[in-house]
Amino acid sequence: MADGLRHLEKWSLDVHVVRLGAQKDDGGTRASVLEVGGQKTLPFLFEEGVLPHRPLIAAEVYDVPDPDGPPALTQKLKPVIKDPVAWAKESLKEADLVCLKLQGIHPEEGKTDKKAAVTLTKKILKAVGVPVIVLGCGDTQADNEVLPAVSEATKGERLLFGDVVQENYKTIAAACTADGHNIVAESPIDVNIAKQLNILLTDLGMPADRIVINPTIGALGYGMEYAYSIMERARTAALSGDNMLAMPFICFVGQEAWKTKEAKASAGEVPEWGDAAERGIMWEVVTALSMLQAGADILTMVHPTAIRIVRRAIDELMKK
């Protein structure tokens, strides 16, 4: 700053706009579509450039309940936690879209097979009019078998499928490319790997504007600050002209925040930490707000109260 004037950066490249969902005219059935990206500057710096699309919140919905879920969370979700379709519908009272996690296809779970995963996804699509994110379980073999089947069954809906990694991306990416879906590219808190995976995906035929980066975040107190710095580096590189890093970010806040000991421990275990439910909510909220400042375009969250708080914060941050 000189002579009382703040220096305004001039960037050379915009973040790609990724369109989520497709309506009837585009071959889908969504009542509404959403867009993320398109920024011409860093988060919420309206004086420097245009920020055309507000960050979105996707409510995490699981096909099977987590047996180790924190009581403070599972009790809040008790009315819907065993019914993913009802859970998805209820979550949209606060969230913008739904993030379906197919955890039940994991070999150690064995509760959801390929046919059941396809059926559930189609049921949720029928029950809600918003775009949907579909995540695998993280097991390579299970994801490579199930996600392409779900992709084919929902062809034309322009869903967001994830995650693919550098060591295992071809099967799922090929299916999403053929079926017109978007894809989540996961990199282990590493800018170079994120860029390389995006190059591999575009070489396979996936358009750059159908890729969303998962930079792999941690929760408050669990590596969040390192993830923050990586996101900053990637975003400034993108705005400075690196087309293979100019993709929106998705941050899986809910699943990270609620697996921390601070969110899971009961008040009886650590009395000095106070109310467990309030503590878990705030752990998710602070993590989400930090990721917004780092450049998150999509936050996946789980507790309805946390979603409500962060949604109001986004409203305030988007005021020019």
C-alpha positions in Angstrom: 0.0 0.0 0.0 1.4 3.4 -1.0 -0.1 6.9 -0.5 -3.1 5.3 1.2 -4.0 3.3 -1.9 -4.3 -0.5 -1.9 -2.6 -2.3 -4.8 -5.0 -4.2 -7.0 -3.8 -7.3 -8.7 -4.5 -7.9 -12.4 -4.8 -11.6 -13.2 -4.5 -13.2 -16.6 -6.8 -16.2 -16.4 -10.3 -17.0 -15.0 -11.2 -20.2 -13.1 -13.1 -22.6 -15.4 -16.9 -22.5 -14.9 -18.2 -26.0 -14.1 -21.9 -26.7 -14.7 -23.6 -29.1 -12.3 -26.8 -30.8 -13.4 -28.7 -30.9 -16.7 -32.3 -29.9 -17.4 -34.7 -31.5 -19.9 -33.4 -29.5 -22.9 -29.9 -30.7 -22.2 -30.8 -34.3 -21.8 -31.3 -34.4 -18.0 -34.1 -34.2 -15.5 -32.9 -31.6 -13.0 -35.4 -28.8 -12.1 -32.4 -26.5 -11.6 -28.7 -26.4 -12.5 -25.8 -24.9 -10.6 -22.5 -23.4 -11.6 -19.2 -22.9 -9.7 -16.0 -21.2 -10.7 -15.5 -18.3 -13.1 -13.6 -16.2 -10.6 -11.3 -13.5 -11.9 -9.6 -12.9 -8.5 -9.0 -14.4 -5.1 -11.8 -15.2 -2.7 -14.2 -12.3 -2.0 -11.9 -9.6 -3.3 -14.7 -7.9 -5.3 -12.6 -4.7 -5.8 -10.1 -6.8 -7.9 -12.4 -8.8 -10.1 -15.6 -10.6 -10.7 -16.8 -13.5 -8.6 -19.8 -14.7 -10.6 -20.9 -17.7 -8.6 -21.3 -18.1 -4.9 -19.7 -21.1 -3.1 -22.1 -24.1 -2.8 -22.8 -26.4 0.1 -23.5 -30.0 -0.6 -25.1 -32.0 2.2 -23.4 -35.4 2.8 -25.8 -38.3 2.6 -24.6 -41.9 3.2 -26.1 -45.0 1.7 -25.4 -46.9 5.0 -25.2 -45.3 8.5 -21.7 -45.0 10.0 -21.5 -47.4 13.0 -18.8 -45.2 14.5 -20.5 -41.9 13.9 -20.3 -39.4 16.8 -23.5 -39.5 18.9 -23.8 -35.7 18.7 -24.2 -36.1 14.9 -26.1 -39.4 14.6 -28.7 -38.3 17.2 -29.4 -35.1 15.1 -29.8 -37.2 12.0 -31.6 -40.1 13.7 -35.0 -39.5 11.9 -33.4 -39.9 8.4 -30.0 -41.6 8.8 -31.3 -45.1 7.8 -33.3 -43.7 4.8 -30.9 -41.9 2.3 -33.7 -40.7 0.1 -35.5 -39.0 3.0 -32.1 -37.7 4.2 -31.4 -36.2 0.8 -34.8 -34.4 0.7 -34.5 -33.2 4.3 -31.0 -31.9 3.8 -32.1 -29.5 1.0 -33.8 -27.3 3.7 -30.3 -25.9 4.2 -28.0 -27.1 1.5 -27.7 -26.3 -2.2 -27.2 -29.9 -3.5 -26.7 -33.5 -2.4 -23.5 -35.4 -2.0 -24.3 -39.2 -2.0 -21.5 -41.3 -0.5 -21.7 -44.9 -1.5 -19.8 -46.2 1.5 -21.8 -49.4 1.5 -20.0 -50.7 -1.6 -16.8 -51.1 0.3 -15.7 -54.8 0.7 -15.6 -54.5 4.4 -19.2 -53.1 4.5 -20.7 -55.4 1.9 -24.1 -53.8 2.3 -24.6 -52.2 -1.1 -24.0 -54.0 -4.4 -23.8 -52.4 -7.9 -27.5 -52.8 -8.6 -28.5 -51.3 -5.3 -26.1 -48.4 -5.8 -27.7 -47.6 -9.2 -31.2 -48.0 -7.8 -30.5 -45.7 -4.8 -28.9 -43.0 -7.0 -31.9 -43.0 -9.3 -34.3 -42.8 -6.4 -32.5 -39.8 -5.0 -32.4 -38.1 -8.4 -36.2 -38.6 -8.7 -36.8 -37.3 -5.1 -34.7 -34.1 -5.5 -34.6 -31.6 -8.3 -31.0 -30.4 -7.7 -27.7 -31.7 -9.1 -26.1 -34.6 -7.2 -22.5 -35.5 -6.3 -21.8 -39.3 -6.2 -18.8 -40.5 -4.3 -17.3 -44.0 -4.2 -16.0 -45.7 -1.1 -12.3 -45.3 -1.8 -11.7 -49.0 -2.6 -10.3 -49.1 -6.1 -11.9 -52.3 -7.2 -15.3 -51.5 -5.8 -15.3 -48.0 -7.2 -14.2 -49.1 -10.7 -17.0 -51.6 -10.8 -19.8 -49.5 -9.3 -19.3 -45.9 -10.4 -19.2 -46.6 -14.1 -22.5 -48.4 -13.8 -24.0 -45.5 -11.9 -22.6 -43.1 -14.5 -24.2 -45.1 -17.4 -27.5 -45.3 -15.6 -27.6 -41.5 -15.1 -26.3 -40.5 -18.5 -27.1 -37.0 -19.4 -27.7 -35.8 -15.8 -24.2 -34.1 -15.6 -23.6 -35.3 -12.1 -20.2 -34.9 -10.3 -18.5 -38.2 -9.7 -15.5 -38.8 -7.4 -12.8 -39.4 -6.6 -10.2 -40.3 -9.2 -6.5 -40.3 -8.3 -3.3 -40.3 -10.4 -2.8 -44.0 -9.9 -6.4 -45.0 -10.8 -8.4 -42.7 -13.0 -8.9 -44.2 -16.4 -12.0 -46.4 -15.8 -14.1 -43.9 -14.0 -12.9 -40.9 -16.0 -13.7 -42.8 -19.3 -17.2 -43.5 -18.1 -17.9 -39.9 -17.0 -16.5 -38.6 -20.3 -18.7 -40.8 -22.3 -21.8 -40.2 -20.2 -21.5 -36.4 -20.0 -20.7 -36.1 -16.2 -18.2 -34.1 -14.3 -15.4 -35.6 -12.2 -13.6 -34.9 -8.9 -9.8 -35.2 -9.3 -8.1 -36.0 -5.9 -4.5 -35.0 -5.2 -2.7 -35.6 -1.9 -2.2 -31.9 -0.8 0.2 -31.4 -3.7 0.0 -28.7 -6.5 2.1 -30.6 -9.0 0.2 -33.9 -8.6 -3.1 -31.9 -9.0 -1.9 -30.4 -12.2 -0.5 -33.7 -13.6 -3.8 -35.5 -12.9 -5.8 -32.7 -14.7 -3.5 -33.1 -17.7 -4.0 -36.9 -17.7 -7.8 -36.4 -17.5 -7.9 -33.9 -20.4 -5.6 -36.1 -22.5 -8.2 -38.9 -22.0 -10.9 -36.5 -23.4 -12.4 -35.0 -20.3 -13.0 -31.3 -20.9 -11.2 -29.0 -18.5 -14.5 -27.4 -17.5 -15.9 -30.7 -16.2 -13.1 -31.2 -13.7 -13.2 -30.2 -10.0 -10.1 -30.4 -7.8 -10.2 -32.2 -4.4 -7.0 -30.9 -2.8 -7.5 -33.2 0.2 -8.0 -31.1 3.2 -7.8 -31.7 6.9 -10.0 -30.4 9.6 -9.2 -27.6 12.1 -6.2 -28.8 14.0 -5.5 -31.7 11.6 -3.5 -30.2 8.7 -6.1 -27.6 7.7 -3.5 -24.8 7.5 -1.3 -26.9 5.1 -4.2 -27.6 2.9 -5.0 -23.9 3.0 -1.6 -22.9 1.7 -1.7 -25.5 -1.1 -5.1 -24.2 -2.2 -3.7 -20.7 -2.2 -0.7 -21.7 -4.3 -2.9 -23.6 -6.8 -5.4 -20.7 -7.2 -2.8 -18.0 -7.6 -1.1 -20.2 -10.2 -4.4 -20.6 -12.0 -5.2 -16.9 -12.0 -1.7 -16.2 -13.2 -2.2 -18.3 -16.3 -1.9 -22.0 -15.5 -4.9 -23.5 -17.3 -4.4 -27.0 -15.8 -4.9 -25.7 -12.3 -7.8 -23.4 -13.2 -10.5 -25.7 -11.9 -12.9 -25.1 -8.9 -12.2 -26.7 -5.6 -14.3 -29.2 -3.6 -13.6 -29.6 0.1 -15.0 -32.5 2.1 -15.4 -30.7 5.3 -18.1 -32.8 7.1 -16.4 -36.1 6.9 -13.1 -34.5 8.0 -14.4 -32.4 10.9 -16.5 -35.2 12.4 -13.8 -37.7 12.6 -11.6 -35.6 14.8 -11.3 -36.4 18.5 -12.6 -33.0 19.5 -15.8 -33.7 17.5 -16.2 -37.3 18.6 -15.4 -37.1 22.3 -18.4 -36.9 24.7 -18.7 -34.4 27.4 -18.3 -37.3 29.9 -14.9 -38.2 28.4 -13.5 -34.7 28.5 -15.7 -32.5 30.7 -13.6 -29.4 30.3 -14.3 -29.4 26.5 -18.0 -28.7 27.1 -21.1 -29.7 25.2 -20.2 -32.3 22.6 -22.9 -31.3 20.0 -22.0 -27.7 20.1 -18.3 -28.5 19.9 -18.7 -30.7 16.8 -20.8 -28.2 15.0 -18.3 -25.4 15.6 -15.4 -27.7 14.4 -17.3 -28.2 11.2 -18.1 -24.5 10.9 -14.6 -23.2 11.5 -13.1 -25.7 9.1 -15.7 -24.7 6.4 -15.2 -21.0 6.8 -11.4 -21.4 6.6 -11.7 -23.4 3.4 -14.0 -20.7 1.9 -11.2 -18.1 2.5 -8.7 -20.5 0.8 -10.9 -20.7 -2.3 -13.4 -23.5 -1.9 -16.1 -23.6 -4.5 -18.1 -26.5 -3.1 -18.2 -27.5 0.6 -19.6 -30.9 1.5 -21.0 -30.7 5.1 -23.2 -32.9 7.2 -24.7 -31.2 10.3 -27.8 -29.1 9.5 -27.0 -26.4 12.0 -23.4 -26.1 10.7 -24.7 -25.9 7.2 -27.1 -23.1 8.2 -24.4 -21.1 9.9 -22.0 -21.4 7.0 -24.8 -20.6 4.5 -25.5 -17.3 6.3 -21.7 -16.5 6.3 -21.6 -17.1 2.6 -24.5 -14.6 2.2 -22.5 -12.0 4.0 -19.2 -12.7 2.2 -20.9 -12.4 -1.2 -22.1 -8.9 -0.4 -20.0 -6.6 -2.6 
